Amino acid sequence: MATALNNEISFYRYPPIGPEDWRYAYPTAKVRVLELAMIPRGTFVDMANAGSLAEAAELLAGTDYTVDANADSQQIEQMLMNCRTQSRQLFSDLILDEGILSFLRAREDFANMKLAIRRVVTERPLGLDYSNEGNVPAEEFEEIFEQENYERFPDYLQDAVEAAVLGYYENKDIRRIDYEIDRVQSAWRVQQAVKSKNVFCLSLVRVRIDLDNIRTMLRLKMAERDEETKFFLPGGFVDAEKCVQGLDAGYEAIGALFYATPYFELLEASIPYLRSEKSFLKLEKECEDFVKGFLKTSRSIAAGPQPVVAYFLMKEAEVRTVRMMLTGKKNGLTPKLLLDRLGEWMS
């Protein structure tokens, strides 16, 4: 097991997920049944190997993603958005702790904030296409920016506005907007998980911080930009300094550098593909598989919010995978490319 509030890694593969909570007996039983209806990996493999978009779409018949073989991109996207919205409504119905619901909804708030600030600093219209699935309704989000009355935002979004704007105008670097908002988001999520004593959410956040830092390390290394170490996020299980060291190490030495961490195998699998293909496809797959592996550990819980959160996040991953397959088939991507990106699944 791992201690929750320090940087010491005292677990082998996945961090702790917290105790059972029998208030969630029915929601847990519900998602256990719903898991059985999730699309198996074999179906995605068949979709990748299908000869056309129509053949790939036929494989989804009878699932939540039934779509006409002649559907255009807009119809496909609308179907996927409907599936995601239904999943989020179900999650809202099943989760009993408002703090967990707000915790996950805040993802949309931070995404909306990135979009809005990018438009403000580039002097583009604010637009009307903000997500309405966060804690701040889309209309209110637009109105706050039009009136520049940022005090109406929750504290975490006020912090995000200030950090992103100051970061951008330091060198007028558009990337600083995303980084500063990610930094505020990560710190806030860690703080909220600690405050609520939610071990599962804290572990999930810290794992994702580690994976984001690993992605950043390899992207900076590939671009030969080792001066931008400020883009690493604090708060993960692995000290961000290890990623800074990775920028100076040769590719062949990075695995050894992370040998005592849970991410050794992930890096050993990703780096050869990155070097040979000049692509982050394998890295993204391995990072997603690691998160899925952690979510699957919730199966050891007989009742609790953990299985509900895990199912919800796996369902979102399923929506993304269906989108990838249908879009890939529509755009003529090769089966190999799709299969290289296809990760593990619930089975």
Rosetta blueprint (number, residue, H / E / L):
1 M L
2 A L
3 T L
4 A L
5 L L
6 N L
7 N L
8 E L
9 I L
10 S L
11 F L
12 Y L
13 R L
14 Y L
15 P L
16 P L
17 I L
18 G L
19 P L
20 E L
21 D L
22 W H
23 R H
24 Y H
25 A H
26 Y H
27 P H
28 T H
29 A H
30 K H
31 V H
32 R H
33 V H
34 L H
35 E H
36 L L
37 A L
38 M L
39 I L
40 P L
41 R H
42 G H
43 T H
44 F H
45 V H
46 D H
47 M H
48 A H
49 N H
50 A L
51 G L
52 S L
53 L H
54 A H
55 E H
56 A H
57 A H
58 E H
59 L L
60 L L
61 A L
62 G L
63 T L
64 D L
65 Y L
66 T L
67 V L
68 D L
69 A L
70 N L
71 A L
72 D L
73 S H
74 Q H
75 Q H
76 I H
77 E H
78 Q H
79 M H
80 L H
81 M H
82 N H
83 C H
84 R H
85 T H
86 Q H
87 S H
88 R H
89 Q H
90 L H
91 F H
92 S H
93 D H
94 L H
95 I L
96 L L
97 D L
98 E H
99 G H
100 I H
101 L H
102 S H
103 F H
104 L H
105 R H
106 A H
107 R H
108 E H
109 D H
110 F H
111 A H
112 N H
113 M H
114 K H
115 L H
116 A H
117 I H
118 R H
119 R H
120 V H
121 V H
122 T L
123 E L
124 R L
125 P L
126 L L
127 G L
128 L L
129 D L
130 Y L
131 S L
132 N L
133 E L
134 G L
135 N L
136 V L
137 P L
138 A H
139 E H
140 E H
141 F H
142 E H
143 E H
144 I H
145 F H
146 E H
147 Q H
148 E L
149 N L
150 Y H
151 E H
152 R H
153 F L
154 P L
155 D H
156 Y H
157 L H
158 Q H
159 D H
160 A H
161 V H
162 E H
163 A H
164 A H
165 V H
166 L H
167 G H
168 Y H
169 Y H
170 E H
171 N H
172 K L
173 D L
174 I L
175 R H
176 R H
177 I H
178 D H
179 Y H
180 E H
181 I H
182 D H
183 R H
184 V H
185 Q H
186 S H
187 A H
188 W H
189 R H
190 V H
191 Q H
192 Q H
193 A H
194 V H
195 K H
196 S H
197 K L
198 N L
199 V H
200 F H
201 C H
202 L H
203 S H
204 L H
205 V H
206 R H
207 V H
208 R H
209 I H
210 D H
211 L H
212 D H
213 N H
214 I H
215 R H
216 T H
217 M H
218 L H
219 R H
220 L H
221 K H
222 M H
223 A L
224 E L
225 R L
226 D L
227 E L
228 E L
229 T H
230 K H
231 F H
232 F L
233 L L
234 P L
235 G L
236 G L
237 F L
238 V L
239 D L
240 A H
241 E H
242 K H
243 C H
244 V H
245 Q H
246 G H
247 L H
248 D H
249 A L
250 G L
251 Y H
252 E H
253 A H
254 I H
255 G H
256 A H
257 L H
258 F L
259 Y L
260 A L
261 T L
262 P L
263 Y L
264 F H
265 E H
266 L H
267 L H
268 E H
269 A H
270 S H
271 I H
272 P H
273 Y H
274 L H
275 R H
276 S H
277 E H
278 K L
279 S L
280 F L
281 L H
282 K H
283 L H
284 E H
285 K H
286 E H
287 C H
288 E H
289 D H
290 F H
291 V H
292 K H
293 G H
294 F H
295 L H
296 K H
297 T H
298 S H
299 R H
300 S H
301 I L
302 A L
303 A L
304 G L
305 P H
306 Q H
307 P H
308 V H
309 V H
310 A H
311 Y H
312 F H
313 L H
314 M H
315 K H
316 E H
317 A H
318 E H
319 V H
320 R H
321 T H
322 V H
323 R H
324 M H
325 M H
326 L H
327 T H
328 G H
329 K H
330 K H
331 N L
332 G L
333 L L
334 T L
335 P H
336 K H
337 L H
338 L H
339 L H
340 D H
341 R H
342 L L
343 G L
344 E L
345 W L
346 M L
347 S L
